[in-house]
Amino acid sequence: MRVKCSCGSKGAIRNSKKESHDLSALYCQCLDVNCGMTWVSHLTYSHTLKKPLKPFKERNEPT
Ligand SMILES: [Zn+2]
């Protein structure tokens, strides 16, 4: 997945944190050394295009 800084340069996802089962926070950093901006983007589930072939895992099931 590609991210872009507000300066127009490419950014990199340095870390991600799951905030809920369908929301993740992406910790991003601009790759332009003269900018160096860091920011957080949110990645959310939108909708299903094809149902999974495997049954859904129970959320509290130990892995
Ligand atoms: Zn930038």
N, CA, C, O and the ligand as a Tripos MOL2 file, in Angstrom:
@<TRIPOS>MOLECULE
protein
  253   251    64     0     0
PROTEIN
NO_CHARGES

@<TRIPOS>ATOM
      1 N           0.8400   -1.1950    0.0000 N.3       1 MET1
      2 CA          0.0000    0.0000    0.0000 C.3       1 MET1
      3 C           0.8790    1.2500    0.0000 C.2       1 MET1
      4 O           1.8620    1.3050    0.7390 O.2       1 MET1
      5 N           0.5500    2.2390   -0.8010 N.am      2 ARG2
      6 CA          1.3260    3.4660   -0.8940 C.3       2 ARG2
      7 C           0.6190    4.5800   -0.1410 C.2       2 ARG2
      8 O          -0.6090    4.6720   -0.1440 O.2       2 ARG2
      9 N           1.4020    5.4110    0.4930 N.am      3 VAL3
     10 CA          0.8450    6.6080    1.1340 C.3       3 VAL3
     11 C           1.5880    7.8150    0.5830 C.2       3 VAL3
     12 O           2.7430    7.7030    0.1720 O.2       3 VAL3
     13 N           0.9300    8.9630    0.5740 N.am      4 LYS4
     14 CA          1.5310   10.1870    0.0830 C.3       4 LYS4
     15 C           1.4770   11.2470    1.1600 C.2       4 LYS4
     16 O           0.4750   11.3950    1.8610 O.2       4 LYS4
     17 N           2.5570   11.9760    1.2820 N.am      5 CYS5
     18 CA          2.6210   13.0870    2.2370 C.3       5 CYS5
     19 C           1.8610   14.2760    1.6590 C.2       5 CYS5
     20 O           1.6310   14.3460    0.4520 O.2       5 CYS5
     21 N           1.4720   15.2070    2.5240 N.am      6 SER6
     22 CA          0.7810   16.4010    2.0260 C.3       6 SER6
     23 C           1.7160   17.2890    1.2020 C.2       6 SER6
     24 O           1.2360   18.1750    0.4950 O.2       6 SER6
     25 N           3.0550   17.0780    1.2690 N.am      7 CYS7
     26 CA          3.9960   17.8390    0.4420 C.3       7 CYS7
     27 C           4.0720   17.2640   -0.9710 C.2       7 CYS7
     28 O           4.6730   17.8800   -1.8520 O.2       7 CYS7
     29 N           3.4730   16.0920   -1.2000 N.am      8 GLY8
     30 CA          3.4580   15.4850   -2.5260 C.3       8 GLY8
     31 C           4.4450   14.3470   -2.6760 C.2       8 GLY8
     32 O           4.3810   13.6040   -3.6550 O.2       8 GLY8
     33 N           5.3680   14.1910   -1.7150 N.am      9 SER9
     34 CA          6.3530   13.1150   -1.7900 C.3       9 SER9
     35 C           5.7590   11.8050   -1.2940 C.2       9 SER9
     36 O           4.7010   11.7610   -0.6660 O.2       9 SER9
     37 N           6.4910   10.7400   -1.6060 N.am     10 LYS10
     38 CA          6.0640    9.4210   -1.1400 C.3      10 LYS10
     39 C           6.2540    9.3080    0.3590 C.2      10 LYS10
     40 O           7.1690    9.9050    0.9270 O.2      10 LYS10
     41 N           5.3970    8.5510    0.9880 N.am     11 GLY11
     42 CA          5.5360    8.2700    2.4060 C.3      11 GLY11
     43 C           5.6630    6.7840    2.6390 C.2      11 GLY11
     44 O           5.3730    5.9830    1.7500 O.2      11 GLY11
     45 N           6.0880    6.4180    3.8110 N.am     12 ALA12
     46 CA          6.2200    5.0030    4.1690 C.3      12 ALA12
     47 C           5.4360    4.7470    5.4480 C.2      12 ALA12
     48 O           5.3910    5.5830    6.3510 O.2      12 ALA12
     49 N           4.8130    3.5560    5.5050 N.am     13 ILE13
     50 CA          4.1090    3.1520    6.7200 C.3      13 ILE13
     51 C           5.1360    2.5210    7.6510 C.2      13 ILE13
     52 O           5.6890    1.4670    7.3370 O.2      13 ILE13
     53 N           5.3940    3.1480    8.7800 N.am     14 ARG14
     54 CA          6.4200    2.6700    9.7100 C.3      14 ARG14
     55 C           5.8740    1.6870   10.7390 C.2      14 ARG14
     56 O           6.5970    0.8200   11.2300 O.2      14 ARG14
     57 N           4.6040    1.8310   11.0550 N.am     15 ASN15
     58 CA          4.0220    0.9820   12.0880 C.3      15 ASN15
     59 C           2.5040    1.0040   11.9020 C.2      15 ASN15
     60 O           1.9640    1.9130   11.2720 O.2      15 ASN15
     61 N           1.8300    0.0170   12.4430 N.am     16 SER16
     62 CA          0.3720    0.0430   12.4130 C.3      16 SER16
     63 C          -0.1500   -0.5210   13.7250 C.2      16 SER16
     64 O           0.4650   -1.3870   14.3470 O.2      16 SER16
     65 N          -1.2870   -0.0080   14.1160 N.am     17 LYS17
     66 CA         -1.8790   -0.4420   15.3800 C.3      17 LYS17
     67 C          -3.3530   -0.7170   15.1340 C.2      17 LYS17
     68 O          -4.0770    0.1420   14.6290 O.2      17 LYS17
     69 N          -3.7940   -1.9150   15.4910 N.am     18 LYS18
     70 CA         -5.1890   -2.2770   15.3270 C.3      18 LYS18
     71 C          -6.0020   -1.6140   16.4270 C.2      18 LYS18
     72 O          -5.7580   -1.8510   17.6100 O.2      18 LYS18
     73 N          -6.9620   -0.7890   16.0480 N.am     19 GLU19
     74 CA         -7.7470   -0.0750   17.0550 C.3      19 GLU19
     75 C          -9.0680   -0.7860   17.3280 C.2      19 GLU19
     76 O          -9.6160   -0.6800   18.4250 O.2      19 GLU19
     77 N          -9.5760   -1.5040   16.3420 N.am     20 SER20
     78 CA        -10.7330   -2.3740   16.5330 C.3      20 SER20
     79 C         -10.6750   -3.4030   15.4180 C.2      20 SER20
     80 O          -9.7420   -3.3730   14.6150 O.2      20 SER20
     81 N         -11.6440   -4.3180   15.3390 N.am     21 HIS21
     82 CA        -11.5480   -5.3890   14.3430 C.3      21 HIS21
     83 C         -11.6020   -4.8920   12.9030 C.2      21 HIS21
     84 O         -11.1880   -5.6040   11.9880 O.2      21 HIS21
     85 N         -12.1110   -3.6690   12.6910 N.am     22 ASP22
     86 CA        -12.1530   -3.1630   11.3180 C.3      22 ASP22
     87 C         -11.5040   -1.7850   11.1720 C.2      22 ASP22
     88 O         -11.7380   -1.0950   10.1800 O.2      22 ASP22
     89 N         -10.6870   -1.3770   12.1570 N.am     23 LEU23
     90 CA        -10.0110   -0.0830   12.0670 C.3      23 LEU23
     91 C          -8.5630   -0.2150   12.5200 C.2      23 LEU23
     92 O          -8.2870   -0.6950   13.6200 O.2      23 LEU23
     93 N          -7.6330    0.2200   11.6540 N.am     24 SER24
     94 CA         -6.2130    0.2240   12.0030 C.3      24 SER24
     95 C          -5.6640    1.6290   11.8350 C.2      24 SER24
     96 O          -6.0470    2.3460   10.9110 O.2      24 SER24
     97 N          -4.7580    2.0240   12.7350 N.am     25 ALA25
     98 CA         -4.0470    3.2960   12.6070 C.3      25 ALA25
     99 C          -2.7060    3.0000   11.9460 C.2      25 ALA25
    100 O          -1.9800    2.1070   12.3800 O.2      25 ALA25
    101 N          -2.3780    3.7500   10.8950 N.am     26 LEU26
    102 CA         -1.1110    3.5740   10.1880 C.3      26 LEU26
    103 C          -0.2140    4.7550   10.5150 C.2      26 LEU26
    104 O          -0.5790    5.9080   10.2830 O.2      26 LEU26
    105 N           0.9590    4.4640   11.0540 N.am     27 TYR27
    106 CA          1.9240    5.5110   11.3990 C.3      27 TYR27
    107 C           2.8420    5.7120   10.2040 C.2      27 TYR27
    108 O           3.6290    4.8310    9.8570 O.2      27 TYR27
    109 N           2.7340    6.8800    9.5780 N.am     28 CYS28
    110 CA          3.4140    7.1430    8.3120 C.3      28 CYS28
    111 C           4.4900    8.2050    8.4750 C.2      28 CYS28
    112 O           4.4330    9.0580    9.3620 O.2      28 CYS28
    113 N           5.4870    8.1200    7.5710 N.am     29 GLN29
    114 CA          6.5870    9.0730    7.5860 C.3      29 GLN29
    115 C           6.9220    9.4630    6.1540 C.2      29 GLN29
    116 O           6.9980    8.6110    5.2680 O.2      29 GLN29
    117 N           7.1230   10.7620    5.9340 N.am     30 CYS30
    118 CA          7.4960   11.2480    4.6050 C.3      30 CYS30
    119 C           8.9210   10.8100    4.3030 C.2      30 CYS30
    120 O           9.7970   10.8940    5.1640 O.2      30 CYS30
    121 N           9.1580   10.3360    3.0600 N.am     31 LEU31
    122 CA         10.4920    9.8620    2.6850 C.3      31 LEU31
    123 C          11.3950   10.9970    2.2050 C.2      31 LEU31
    124 O          12.5840   10.7750    1.9770 O.2      31 LEU31
    125 N          10.8590   12.2030    2.0480 N.am     32 ASP32
    126 CA         11.6650   13.3650    1.6700 C.3      32 ASP32
    127 C          12.3510   13.9030    2.9250 C.2      32 ASP32
    128 O          11.6870   14.3700    3.8510 O.2      32 ASP32
    129 N          13.7000   13.8340    2.9510 N.am     33 VAL33
    130 CA         14.4370   14.2450    4.1540 C.3      33 VAL33
    131 C          14.2440   15.7300    4.4640 C.2      33 VAL33
    132 O          14.3870   16.1490    5.6120 O.2      33 VAL33
    133 N          13.9230   16.5190    3.4490 N.am     34 ASN34
    134 CA         13.7160   17.9440    3.6900 C.3      34 ASN34
    135 C          12.3410   18.2280    4.2730 C.2      34 ASN34
    136 O          12.0690   19.3490    4.7030 O.2      34 ASN34
    137 N          11.4690   17.2200    4.2900 N.am     35 CYS35
    138 CA         10.1300   17.3740    4.8610 C.3      35 CYS35
    139 C          10.0980   16.6660    6.2160 C.2      35 CYS35
    140 O          10.0300   17.3080    7.2640 O.2      35 CYS35
    141 N          10.1480   15.3460    6.1760 N.am     36 GLY36
    142 CA         10.2250   14.5780    7.4170 C.3      36 GLY36
    143 C           8.9440   14.5390    8.2260 C.2      36 GLY36
    144 O           8.9590   14.1840    9.4050 O.2      36 GLY36
    145 N           7.8260   14.9040    7.5920 N.am     37 MET37
    146 CA          6.5480   14.8810    8.3150 C.3      37 MET37
    147 C           6.1880   13.4480    8.7330 C.2      37 MET37
    148 O           6.4310   12.4950    7.9920 O.2      37 MET37
    149 N           5.6220   13.3180    9.8980 N.am     38 THR38
    150 CA          5.0420   12.0430   10.3230 C.3      38 THR38
    151 C           3.5730   12.2830   10.6170 C.2      38 THR38
    152 O           3.1960   13.3490   11.1040 O.2      38 THR38
    153 N           2.7520   11.2990   10.3240 N.am     39 TRP39
    154 CA          1.3140   11.4410   10.5420 C.3      39 TRP39
    155 C           0.6680   10.0840   10.7370 C.2      39 TRP39
    156 O           1.2970    9.0470   10.5250 O.2      39 TRP39
    157 N          -0.5780   10.0980   11.1370 N.am     40 VAL40
    158 CA         -1.3360    8.8670   11.3430 C.3      40 VAL40
    159 C          -2.5130    8.8540   10.3690 C.2      40 VAL40
    160 O          -3.2870    9.8090   10.3140 O.2      40 VAL40
    161 N          -2.6450    7.7780    9.6070 N.am     41 SER41
    162 CA         -3.8020    7.5720    8.7400 C.3      41 SER41
    163 C          -4.6250    6.4270    9.3000 C.2      41 SER41
    164 O          -4.1090    5.5660   10.0120 O.2      41 SER41
    165 N          -5.9080    6.4240    8.9710 N.am     42 HIS42
    166 CA         -6.7580    5.3290    9.4080 C.3      42 HIS42
    167 C          -7.1540    4.4540    8.2330 C.2      42 HIS42
    168 O          -7.5170    4.9440    7.1630 O.2      42 HIS42
    169 N          -7.0780    3.1610    8.4520 N.am     43 LEU43
    170 CA         -7.4890    2.1840    7.4500 C.3      43 LEU43
    171 C          -8.7240    1.4840    7.9910 C.2      43 LEU43
    172 O          -8.6670    0.8480    9.0440 O.2      43 LEU43
    173 N          -9.8390    1.5950    7.2800 N.am     44 THR44
    174 CA        -11.0780    0.9830    7.7560 C.3      44 THR44
    175 C         -11.6020   -0.0330    6.7520 C.2      44 THR44
    176 O         -11.3700    0.0770    5.5480 O.2      44 THR44
    177 N         -12.3080   -1.0150    7.2720 N.am     45 TYR45
    178 CA        -13.0160   -1.9740    6.4310 C.3      45 TYR45
    179 C         -14.1510   -1.2310    5.7310 C.2      45 TYR45
    180 O         -14.8420   -0.4280    6.3580 O.2      45 TYR45
    181 N         -14.3450   -1.4850    4.4670 N.am     46 SER46
    182 CA        -15.4320   -0.8340    3.7480 C.3      46 SER46
    183 C         -16.5780   -1.8110    3.4930 C.2      46 SER46
    184 O         -17.6180   -1.7250    4.1450 O.2      46 SER46
    185 N         -16.4000   -2.7240    2.5660 N.am     47 HIS47
    186 CA        -17.4490   -3.7010    2.2930 C.3      47 HIS47
    187 C         -16.8430   -4.9430    1.6540 C.2      47 HIS47
    188 O         -15.7210   -4.9130    1.1480 O.2      47 HIS47
    189 N         -17.5850   -6.0140    1.6830 N.am     48 THR48
    190 CA        -17.1130   -7.2930    1.1630 C.3      48 THR48
    191 C         -17.4340   -7.4100   -0.3200 C.2      48 THR48
    192 O         -18.5460   -7.0890   -0.7420 O.2      48 THR48
    193 N         -16.4700   -7.8650   -1.1130 N.am     49 LEU49
    194 CA        -16.7060   -8.1190   -2.5330 C.3      49 LEU49
    195 C         -17.0050   -9.5960   -2.7700 C.2      49 LEU49
    196 O         -17.8440   -9.9470   -3.5990 O.2      49 LEU49
    197 N         -16.3150  -10.4420   -2.0390 N.am     50 LYS50
    198 CA        -16.5140  -11.8830   -2.1600 C.3      50 LYS50
    199 C         -16.4430  -12.4550   -0.7550 C.2      50 LYS50
    200 O         -15.5500  -12.1150    0.0220 O.2      50 LYS50
    201 N         -17.3740  -13.3110   -0.4410 N.am     51 LYS51
    202 CA        -17.3870  -13.8930    0.8960 C.3      51 LYS51
    203 C         -16.2050  -14.8480    1.0780 C.2      51 LYS51
    204 O         -15.7890  -15.5020    0.1210 O.2      51 LYS51
    205 N         -15.6520  -14.9380    2.3120 N.am     52 PRO52
    206 CA        -14.5060  -15.8210    2.5170 C.3      52 PRO52
    207 C         -14.8990  -17.2880    2.3840 C.2      52 PRO52
    208 O         -16.0200  -17.6820    2.7070 O.2      52 PRO52
    209 N         -13.9590  -18.0780    1.9050 N.am     53 LEU53
    210 CA        -14.1950  -19.5110    1.7640 C.3      53 LEU53
    211 C         -14.0970  -20.2120    3.1160 C.2      53 LEU53
    212 O         -14.7350  -21.2380    3.3550 O.2      53 LEU53
    213 N         -13.2700  -19.6210    4.0010 N.am     54 LYS54
    214 CA        -13.1350  -20.1650    5.3510 C.3      54 LYS54
    215 C         -14.1880  -19.5140    6.2340 C.2      54 LYS54
    216 O         -14.5480  -18.3590    6.0070 O.2      54 LYS54
    217 N         -14.6880  -20.2270    7.2370 N.am     55 PRO55
    218 CA        -15.6640  -19.6020    8.1230 C.3      55 PRO55
    219 C         -15.0060  -18.5110    8.9580 C.2      55 PRO55
    220 O         -13.8050  -18.5650    9.2240 O.2      55 PRO55
    221 N         -15.8020  -17.5130    9.3730 N.am     56 PHE56
    222 CA        -15.2790  -16.4330   10.2060 C.3      56 PHE56
    223 C         -14.7700  -16.9750   11.5200 C.2      56 PHE56
    224 O         -15.3760  -17.8590   12.1250 O.2      56 PHE56
    225 N         -13.6420  -16.4310   11.9560 N.am     57 LYS57
    226 CA        -13.0540  -16.8020   13.2320 C.3      57 LYS57
    227 C         -13.7660  -16.0410   14.3450 C.2      57 LYS57
    228 O         -14.0580  -14.8530   14.2100 O.2      57 LYS57
    229 N         -14.0390  -16.7290   15.4330 N.am     58 GLU58
    230 CA        -14.6100  -16.0380   16.5970 C.3      58 GLU58
    231 C         -13.5720  -15.0490   17.1210 C.2      58 GLU58
    232 O         -12.3820  -15.3590   17.1800 O.2      58 GLU58
    233 N         -14.0360  -13.8490   17.5040 N.am     59 ARG59
    234 CA        -13.1080  -12.7910   17.8920 C.3      59 ARG59
    235 C         -12.2630  -13.1280   19.1260 C.2      59 ARG59
    236 O         -11.1040  -12.7200   19.2040 O.2      59 ARG59
    237 N         -12.8090  -13.8450   20.0600 N.am     60 ASN60
    238 CA        -12.0730  -14.1100   21.3070 C.3      60 ASN60
    239 C         -11.4020  -15.4860   21.3230 C.2      60 ASN60
    240 O         -10.8810  -15.9420   22.3410 O.2      60 ASN60
    241 N         -11.4380  -16.1180   20.1620 N.am     61 GLU61
    242 CA        -10.8340  -17.4410   20.0510 C.3      61 GLU61
    243 C          -9.3050  -17.3440   20.1830 C.2      61 GLU61
    244 O          -8.6900  -16.5200   19.5070 O.2      61 GLU61
    245 N          -8.6880  -18.1570   21.0290 N.am     62 PRO62
    246 CA         -7.2180  -18.0830   21.1200 C.3      62 PRO62
    247 C          -6.5610  -18.5660   19.8380 C.2      62 PRO62
    248 O          -7.0390  -19.5150   19.2160 O.2      62 PRO62
    249 N          -5.4570  -17.9160   19.4310 N.am     63 THR63
    250 CA         -4.8060  -18.2670   18.1650 C.3      63 THR63
    251 C          -3.7350  -19.3320   18.3740 C.2      63 THR63
    252 O          -3.0840  -19.7490   17.4150 O.2      63 THR63
    253 ZN          6.4780   15.4320    3.0760 Zn       64 ZN64
@<TRIPOS>BOND
     1     1     2 1
     2     2     3 1
     3     3     4 2
     4     3     5 am
     5     5     6 1
     6     6     7 1
     7     7     8 2
     8     7     9 am
     9     9    10 1
    10    10    11 1
    11    11    12 2
    12    11    13 am
    13    13    14 1
    14    14    15 1
    15    15    16 2
    16    15    17 am
    17    17    18 1
    18    18    19 1
    19    19    20 2
    20    19    21 am
    21    21    22 1
    22    22    23 1
    23    23    24 2
    24    23    25 am
    25    25    26 1
    26    26    27 1
    27    27    28 2
    28    27    29 am
    29    29    30 1
    30    30    31 1
    31    31    32 2
    32    31    33 am
    33    33    34 1
    34    34    35 1
    35    35    36 2
    36    35    37 am
    37    37    38 1
    38    38    39 1
    39    39    40 2
    40    39    41 am
    41    41    42 1
    42    42    43 1
    43    43    44 2
    44    43    45 am
    45    45    46 1
    46    46    47 1
    47    47    48 2
    48    47    49 am
    49    49    50 1
    50    50    51 1
    51    51    52 2
    52    51    53 am
    53    53    54 1
    54    54    55 1
    55    55    56 2
    56    55    57 am
    57    57    58 1
    58    58    59 1
    59    59    60 2
    60    59    61 am
    61    61    62 1
    62    62    63 1
    63    63    64 2
    64    63    65 am
    65    65    66 1
    66    66    67 1
    67    67    68 2
    68    67    69 am
    69    69    70 1
    70    70    71 1
    71    71    72 2
    72    71    73 am
    73    73    74 1
    74    74    75 1
    75    75    76 2
    76    75    77 am
    77    77    78 1
    78    78    79 1
    79    79    80 2
    80    79    81 am
    81    81    82 1
    82    82    83 1
    83    83    84 2
    84    83    85 am
    85    85    86 1
    86    86    87 1
    87    87    88 2
    88    87    89 am
    89    89    90 1
    90    90    91 1
    91    91    92 2
    92    91    93 am
    93    93    94 1
    94    94    95 1
    95    95    96 2
    96    95    97 am
    97    97    98 1
    98    98    99 1
    99    99   100 2
   100    99   101 am
   101   101   102 1
   102   102   103 1
   103   103   104 2
   104   103   105 am
   105   105   106 1
   106   106   107 1
   107   107   108 2
   108   107   109 am
   109   109   110 1
   110   110   111 1
   111   111   112 2
   112   111   113 am
   113   113   114 1
   114   114   115 1
   115   115   116 2
   116   115   117 am
   117   117   118 1
   118   118   119 1
   119   119   120 2
   120   119   121 am
   121   121   122 1
   122   122   123 1
   123   123   124 2
   124   123   125 am
   125   125   126 1
   126   126   127 1
   127   127   128 2
   128   127   129 am
   129   129   130 1
   130   130   131 1
   131   131   132 2
   132   131   133 am
   133   133   134 1
   134   134   135 1
   135   135   136 2
   136   135   137 am
   137   137   138 1
   138   138   139 1
   139   139   140 2
   140   139   141 am
   141   141   142 1
   142   142   143 1
   143   143   144 2
   144   143   145 am
   145   145   146 1
   146   146   147 1
   147   147   148 2
   148   147   149 am
   149   149   150 1
   150   150   151 1
   151   151   152 2
   152   151   153 am
   153   153   154 1
   154   154   155 1
   155   155   156 2
   156   155   157 am
   157   157   158 1
   158   158   159 1
   159   159   160 2
   160   159   161 am
   161   161   162 1
   162   162   163 1
   163   163   164 2
   164   163   165 am
   165   165   166 1
   166   166   167 1
   167   167   168 2
   168   167   169 am
   169   169   170 1
   170   170   171 1
   171   171   172 2
   172   171   173 am
   173   173   174 1
   174   174   175 1
   175   175   176 2
   176   175   177 am
   177   177   178 1
   178   178   179 1
   179   179   180 2
   180   179   181 am
   181   181   182 1
   182   182   183 1
   183   183   184 2
   184   183   185 am
   185   185   186 1
   186   186   187 1
   187   187   188 2
   188   187   189 am
   189   189   190 1
   190   190   191 1
   191   191   192 2
   192   191   193 am
   193   193   194 1
   194   194   195 1
   195   195   196 2
   196   195   197 am
   197   197   198 1
   198   198   199 1
   199   199   200 2
   200   199   201 am
   201   201   202 1
   202   202   203 1
   203   203   204 2
   204   203   205 am
   205   205   206 1
   206   206   207 1
   207   207   208 2
   208   207   209 am
   209   209   210 1
   210   210   211 1
   211   211   212 2
   212   211   213 am
   213   213   214 1
   214   214   215 1
   215   215   216 2
   216   215   217 am
   217   217   218 1
   218   218   219 1
   219   219   220 2
   220   219   221 am
   221   221   222 1
   222   222   223 1
   223   223   224 2
   224   223   225 am
   225   225   226 1
   226   226   227 1
   227   227   228 2
   228   227   229 am
   229   229   230 1
   230   230   231 1
   231   231   232 2
   232   231   233 am
   233   233   234 1
   234   234   235 1
   235   235   236 2
   236   235   237 am
   237   237   238 1
   238   238   239 1
   239   239   240 2
   240   239   241 am
   241   241   242 1
   242   242   243 1
   243   243   244 2
   244   243   245 am
   245   245   246 1
   246   246   247 1
   247   247   248 2
   248   247   249 am
   249   249   250 1
   250   250   251 1
   251   251   252 2
@<TRIPOS>SUBSTRUCTURE
     1 MET1         2 RESIDUE 1 A MET
     2 ARG2         6 RESIDUE 1 A ARG
     3 VAL3        10 RESIDUE 1 A VAL
     4 LYS4        14 RESIDUE 1 A LYS
     5 CYS5        18 RESIDUE 1 A CYS
     6 SER6        22 RESIDUE 1 A SER
     7 CYS7        26 RESIDUE 1 A CYS
     8 GLY8        30 RESIDUE 1 A GLY
     9 SER9        34 RESIDUE 1 A SER
    10 LYS10       38 RESIDUE 1 A LYS
    11 GLY11       42 RESIDUE 1 A GLY
    12 ALA12       46 RESIDUE 1 A ALA
    13 ILE13       50 RESIDUE 1 A ILE
    14 ARG14       54 RESIDUE 1 A ARG
    15 ASN15       58 RESIDUE 1 A ASN
    16 SER16       62 RESIDUE 1 A SER
    17 LYS17       66 RESIDUE 1 A LYS
    18 LYS18       70 RESIDUE 1 A LYS
    19 GLU19       74 RESIDUE 1 A GLU
    20 SER20       78 RESIDUE 1 A SER
    21 HIS21       82 RESIDUE 1 A HIS
    22 ASP22       86 RESIDUE 1 A ASP
    23 LEU23       90 RESIDUE 1 A LEU
    24 SER24       94 RESIDUE 1 A SER
    25 ALA25       98 RESIDUE 1 A ALA
    26 LEU26      102 RESIDUE 1 A LEU
    27 TYR27      106 RESIDUE 1 A TYR
    28 CYS28      110 RESIDUE 1 A CYS
    29 GLN29      114 RESIDUE 1 A GLN
    30 CYS30      118 RESIDUE 1 A CYS
    31 LEU31      122 RESIDUE 1 A LEU
    32 ASP32      126 RESIDUE 1 A ASP
    33 VAL33      130 RESIDUE 1 A VAL
    34 ASN34      134 RESIDUE 1 A ASN
    35 CYS35      138 RESIDUE 1 A CYS
    36 GLY36      142 RESIDUE 1 A GLY
    37 MET37      146 RESIDUE 1 A MET
    38 THR38      150 RESIDUE 1 A THR
    39 TRP39      154 RESIDUE 1 A TRP
    40 VAL40      158 RESIDUE 1 A VAL
    41 SER41      162 RESIDUE 1 A SER
    42 HIS42      166 RESIDUE 1 A HIS
    43 LEU43      170 RESIDUE 1 A LEU
    44 THR44      174 RESIDUE 1 A THR
    45 TYR45      178 RESIDUE 1 A TYR
    46 SER46      182 RESIDUE 1 A SER
    47 HIS47      186 RESIDUE 1 A HIS
    48 THR48      190 RESIDUE 1 A THR
    49 LEU49      194 RESIDUE 1 A LEU
    50 LYS50      198 RESIDUE 1 A LYS
    51 LYS51      202 RESIDUE 1 A LYS
    52 PRO52      206 RESIDUE 1 A PRO
    53 LEU53      210 RESIDUE 1 A LEU
    54 LYS54      214 RESIDUE 1 A LYS
    55 PRO55      218 RESIDUE 1 A PRO
    56 PHE56      222 RESIDUE 1 A PHE
    57 LYS57      226 RESIDUE 1 A LYS
    58 GLU58      230 RESIDUE 1 A GLU
    59 ARG59      234 RESIDUE 1 A ARG
    60 ASN60      238 RESIDUE 1 A ASN
    61 GLU61      242 RESIDUE 1 A GLU
    62 PRO62      246 RESIDUE 1 A PRO
    63 THR63      250 RESIDUE 1 A THR
    64 ZN64       253 GROUP 0 **** ****
